Amino acid sequence: SSQVWRVGVVTPSQEFISVIVSKTELKRLIKTYTTLELENEQTKIINNKTYTVLENEKDKLLFITENNVNLLIYTTTNWDEINTFISKLGIPS
């Protein structure tokens, strides 16, 4: 199985953001590391990249696959903090 790199941080509003990076199959990552289901997917463009978004009452998951690598951002925070966090991650476009 592929390696998984994960890190979690607490935001200024005391919410949680976790970043997960792996070549492991996307559905398996979502099932293993989140409480969300792959349904009612939406998309959101942040810093010129199109992320797939899943959300429920309290959690949000954004994910994108580039060069065979999955990047997942799993969080309980608001969209302003998510946008700020992603812009500071410096993901190459």
C-alpha positions as CSV (number, residue, x, y, z in Angstrom):
1,S,0.0,0.0,0.0
2,S,1.1,3.6,-0.6
3,Q,2.5,5.8,2.0
4,V,0.3,8.6,3.4
5,W,1.6,11.9,4.7
6,R,-0.7,13.7,7.1
7,V,-0.5,16.9,9.2
8,G,-3.1,18.7,11.3
9,V,-3.2,22.2,12.5
10,V,-5.6,24.4,14.6
11,T,-6.8,27.5,12.9
12,P,-7.1,31.0,14.5
13,S,-10.8,30.3,15.2
14,Q,-9.8,27.1,17.0
15,E,-11.0,24.8,14.3
16,F,-9.1,21.9,12.7
17,I,-7.5,21.5,9.3
18,S,-5.9,18.2,8.2
19,V,-3.8,17.8,5.1
20,I,-3.5,14.3,3.6
21,V,-1.2,13.6,0.7
22,S,-0.9,10.1,-0.9
23,K,-1.0,8.0,-4.0
24,T,-3.4,5.7,-2.3
25,E,-6.7,5.3,-4.1
26,L,-8.9,8.3,-3.4
27,K,-12.0,6.4,-2.2
28,R,-9.9,4.5,0.3
29,L,-8.3,7.7,1.7
30,I,-11.7,9.3,2.1
31,K,-13.1,6.3,3.9
32,T,-10.1,5.9,6.1
33,Y,-9.4,9.5,7.1
34,T,-12.8,11.3,7.0
35,T,-16.4,10.8,8.0
36,L,-17.8,12.0,4.7
37,E,-19.4,9.9,1.9
38,L,-18.6,10.4,-1.8
39,E,-22.0,11.9,-2.6
40,N,-23.4,15.3,-3.5
41,E,-20.0,16.4,-4.8
42,Q,-19.5,20.0,-5.7
43,T,-16.5,21.9,-7.0
44,K,-14.8,25.1,-5.8
45,I,-12.0,27.0,-7.4
46,I,-9.3,28.3,-5.0
47,N,-6.1,29.8,-6.4
48,N,-6.9,28.8,-9.9
49,K,-7.3,25.1,-9.0
50,T,-10.6,23.2,-9.1
51,Y,-11.2,21.1,-5.9
52,T,-13.9,18.6,-5.4
53,V,-15.8,19.4,-2.3
54,L,-17.9,17.2,0.1
55,E,-19.5,18.6,3.2
56,N,-21.9,17.8,6.0
57,E,-23.1,19.8,9.0
58,K,-19.7,20.2,10.5
59,D,-17.0,18.8,8.2
60,K,-15.7,19.8,4.8
61,L,-13.4,17.9,2.5
62,L,-11.7,19.4,-0.5
63,F,-9.6,17.1,-2.8
64,I,-7.7,17.3,-6.0
65,T,-5.5,14.8,-7.8
66,E,-2.5,15.9,-9.8
67,N,0.4,13.9,-11.2
68,N,-1.1,10.7,-9.6
69,V,-1.0,12.3,-6.1
70,N,-4.1,12.9,-4.1
71,L,-4.3,16.0,-1.9
72,L,-7.1,16.1,0.6
73,I,-7.9,18.9,3.0
74,Y,-10.3,17.8,5.7
75,T,-11.6,20.5,8.1
76,T,-14.2,21.9,10.5
77,T,-13.5,25.5,9.7
78,N,-15.2,28.2,7.6
79,W,-14.5,29.0,3.9
80,D,-12.5,32.2,4.7
81,E,-10.0,30.2,6.8
82,I,-9.9,27.4,4.2
83,N,-9.1,29.9,1.4
84,T,-6.4,31.5,3.5
85,F,-4.9,28.1,4.4
86,I,-4.8,26.8,0.9
87,S,-3.2,30.0,-0.4
88,K,-0.5,29.7,2.2
89,L,0.1,26.1,1.4
90,G,1.7,27.2,-1.8
91,I,0.5,24.4,-3.9
92,P,2.1,24.8,-7.4
93,S,-0.3,25.7,-10.2
